[in-house]
Amino acid sequence: MCKNLLLSLFIIVITFSSIAQKADLNYSVNLNDRSNDTFKVTLKINKLTEANNIYQFASTAPGTYQTMNIGRYVSNFKALDKKGREIPTENISVNQWKISNPTKVKSITYEIAETWDTPVEEYMVYKMCGTSMEDDHVLMNAHCIFGFPSGMQNSPLTIDLSYPETWKVGTALNKNEAGVYYAKNYDFAVDSPILLGRLTYASTDLDGNPVEIYTYSKTDLISSEMLLNSMKSMLTAAGEFMIDFPVDRYTFLYHFEDEGWGAWEHSYSSEYVQQEQPYTPEYAKGLTDMAAHEFFHVVTPLNIHSEIIQNFNFETPTPSEHLWLYEGTTEWAAHMMQLRNGLTSLDDYLKTLQEKVEYDSYYDPNFSLSKLALTSFTKEGNKEYGNIYARGALVAGLLDIKLLELSGGKKGYREYIYDLSKMYGPEKAFSEKGFFDEFTNMTYPEMGDFFNKYVKNAEPLPFEEYYKKIGITYIPEISTGQVIPDVGAHLGVPDGKIRFLQIRPELEAAGLKANDIFFKFKGREITLSNVNQLLSGVGTLVPGTEYNITVLRDEKEIDLTLTILSKPEIKKYVFELNKDASPEQLKLREAWMKNQ
């Protein structure tokens, strides 16, 4: 090839790169001014038409399954012409501002309050999906800060941040040649949270691809290096389970402060809001399990998703029926990948199954996974949502066993997930309505019946039948003949709050009522992240021992004195190895315990 042709190609590549990095929407946020806990946002616009006359804030965001109505947090909204003169606007709905003369607009300015510390009467935004602004750090989720003119959801955009020089910035976004963060569209910006401030940093690589960890820890109890050391084996296991690592970079963002809320997955990153506490082996294991779940989301929904996810509707919450695939499969994979790489023993894995069956038992047995998904934005579905991580994962596990059986141990759910990721991918969605048929056609006719029974409908899950195939016995209930202490109540999280769901008459007589919120124990407020730690010794107390708790009932604090009771020891939902398993069962179990 001649040198002139090479030079011409080089110029074309450079020119194309520059064009690709230009944006129609250019946002800037001054984080040096953090007064009033508000983000001061300016949007510079190249050109608007009459079709762009509505400025839209997000009503929800992908993967949150909650109504947010971010427009509630907006104040001082203004549209300005090139001379800085204000153009009339009208707030026509909670999330929309109508611009009277959009063709004259050159900039839009507004302030938007952080979600963490702004009280609202309903639809509180999950903290891992919201925004926080403090003296030493800021958490940014784009849908909680930026909106977009109607018709411009797919327009390229830039984000220019001003912040203290000593701060580090963690995000999956890259900077363009002008030194500002670039996103190919609004969806990609929402998919890329930003954590910045007094952070620690650590990195490694997976198959040659960088994996980065940025951490804010309020009192420096936890560092990125500590998290990385705990996660290295899991990352290796995840890489092998995925077959091909589908992204060229991944970023973990950790926020440790006073409350534990959970995590939120993204295509190239994940974000965690956890309570800061001593980094014990047990706490590290819990964080690693959570990271394994979020990390696997690079497969689904990034590479396997329906058109509802592909073309997300930020104006009107629209559920996808395939939440079982996005969350249930991911939760199954998070534990299975660790079992197959020896990070979790088989006994511990069977205990995890036992816990998930028990968790599933607290929810409505007639509420199918499809119904859970399709009602996820409603109060009815929200009460059942937590079961996607129990029943959803259990169904994925049964699906794996069935596929291994039908293929003679040659191809399980993992391998079909890989096939699906290659068939579709980040830019190609599957049919929301036709996916069950598509999966059945690419596998076995029996899959259609499986989906009808256990996803579309809520038939009892066939643990005994399926696990018998791999030489594992499932026993719904075993009486040991022993008497053990009993707290006399079950705890559940039907709506994001820890509630007493099943109560013995003795505790009712002491004043406890079903659906009371468990608020305090030993003077400490109960959260999802500390409840297991705080209650770890309660089950070992001698029957007759009194203890004090505080519950919330109708928003009132009620102090109660309860007593440890006793009960016959009955083990439920037990999975155990069959010592008399046949050679066929052992062979299939061997296939089940390794990547094919």
Residue, then its C-alpha position, 0 to 999 in steps of 0.5 A: m500500500c502506498k504511503n499517500l494512501l496510508l496518510s489519507l486513511f490516517i486523516i480519515v480516521i482522525t477526522f471521523s474520531s473528531i466527528a464522533q466525539k462532537a455532541d448536540l447536548n453539552y452539559s456542565v456541572n459546577l461541583n465546586d459550588r455545592s451550596n444548598d445541596t443542589f447541582k447547578v446545571t447548564l446545558k449548551i445546545n447547538k440547535l433545537t426545532e419545534a419538535n424539541n419543545i419538551y424538556q424531559f426529566a426521568s420518571t424512572a431508570p433501567g434496572t430500578y423498577q421504581t417510579m422516581n419522578i426526578g422533576r420533583y427535585v428541579s428548581n429555577f428552570k430557565a431557557l435562554d437565547k444566545k444573548g442570555r434572554e429568558i425564553p418562557t417555559e411552562n412546567i406541564s407535568v412533574n417531569q416535563w417543561k414546555i419551551s415556548n420558542p425552542t428554535k431560539v434556545k441556546s442554553i438551559t439552566y436549572e438547579i436540581a437537589e440531591t436525592w439522598d437528603t431531600p425529603v419526599e412524601e412518596y417514591m423515595v429514590y433508592k440511594m444507589c440510584g440517586t445522588s449525594m453531595e457532601d464536602d468530601h465527595v459526590l455521587m452522580n447518577a445522570h438520570c437524577i441530574f440531566g434531562f433531555p429535549s424531546g426527540m433527542q434521547n439518542s443524541p450524543l452528549t458531553i458532561d463537563l465537571s468542575y470539582p476540587e483538584t484533589w478529588k479522584v473521579g470514578t466512572a465508566l465514561n471516557k473523555n473526548e479530545a476536549g477533555v470532557y466526558y462523552a456519551k453516545n446518548y442519554d441512555f449511555a450516560v444514565d448507564s454510567p454513574i460517577l463517583l468523585g471525591r476523596l476516593t481510594y483506587a485499585s485496579t487489575d485486569l481480566d483477560g487483558n481488560p482493565v477492572e478498576i475499583y474506586t471507593y469512598s469510605k467515610t472514616d477510611l475503614i475500607s479501601s479499594e485495595m482491600l476490596l480488590n484482594s477479596m474479589k480477585s478469585m471471584l473475578t477470575a471465576a466470573g471470567e471463566f464462567m462468561i466464556d468471553f468477557p464481553v466488555d473492554r473495561y469495567t469499573f466498580l464504584y463503592h460508597f461506604e457511609d451510614e446506611g446499606w442500600g444495595a447495588w445497581e448494575h450497569s453495562y460497564s460498571s456497578e455502584y454499591v451503597q453499603q454501611e461502613q463497618p469493620y472489614t471482617p471475612e464475613y462482610a467481605k464475603g457478602l460484598t463479594d457475592m453482591a459484586a459477583h451478581e452485579f458483575f454478571h450483568v455485563v452478560t444480561p441485560l447488556n448482551i441479552h435484552s428485549e426491545i423494551i430495555q433497548n429503547f428505554n422509555f424515561e417518560t413512562p415506566t414500561p416493564s419487561e416480562h423477562l426480569w427472570l432473565y435479567e435478575g434471576t439468571t444473574e443471581w443464579a450465575a453469581h453463586m454457580m460461578q463460585l461453586r464451579n471454581g471452588l470458591t464455594s463448597l458444595d455444602d455451602y451452595l446447598k445451604t444457599l439453595q435452602e435459604k432461597v427456598e425459605y425466602d421464596s416461602y415468605y412470598d405469595p405462592n401464586f405470584s408468577l415471575s412474569k406477573l412479578a415483572l409486569t407489575s414491578f412498577t406497582k405497589e402490588g408488584n413491589k411487595e413481591y419484588g425481592n422474590i426475583y432473587a430467590r424464586g428467579a434464581l431457583v428457576a434458573g438453577l432448575l433450567d440449568i439441570k433440565l438443559l444438562e439432562l436433555s443434552g446428556g451433560k454436554k450443554g447447560y444454561r451457561e452455554y446457552i446464555y453464551d449462545l444468546s449473547k452472540m445471537y443478540g448483543p448490546e445493539k440487537a434486542f430480542s423480541e419481548k413477546g417472542f423470546f420464550d418461543e425463540f429459546t425453545n426453538m434453539t434448545y428443546p421442545e420441553m422448554g416451552d412447557f418449563f416456561n409455561k409452568y415456572v415463569k409464566n405461571a407459578e406452579p410449585l417448583p420441582f426441586e425433588e424431581y430435578y435435583k434427584k437427576i444429579g444425585i441430590t435429595y430434596i427434603p421439604e421438612i425433617s424433624t430432628g427430635q430436639v427442642i431448640p430456642d425460637v424467636g417466635a417470628h419470621l422476618g421478611v422484606p416485602d417492600g424494602k423494609i424489614r417486617f415481622l411476617q409470621i408471629r407466634p401467639e405468645l409474641e402477639a400477647a406481648g404486643l408485637k403485630a404482623n407487619d410491624i417494622f423492625f426498627k431497633f435492637k439493642g438501641r441500634e437502628i436495624t438496616l438490611s446491611n446490619v440485621n444479620q450481624l446484630l441478630s447473629g446471637v439471638g438464636t443461641l439464647v436460652p428459652g425464657t430470656e427477655y430482650n428489648i426491641t423497637v418497632l415502627r407501627d403507623e410511623k410510631e415507635i413502640d418499645l417491646t419486651l419479648t421472650i425467647l421461646s422454644k420449639p421442636e427442631i424441624k429443618k426445612y427445605v434441606f438439600e443433601l447429597n444422595k450417598d446411593a446416587s447411581p452412576e448416571q446421577l453422578k455423571l450428570r452431577e459432575a457435568w453440573m459442577k463444572n463449566q462445559 
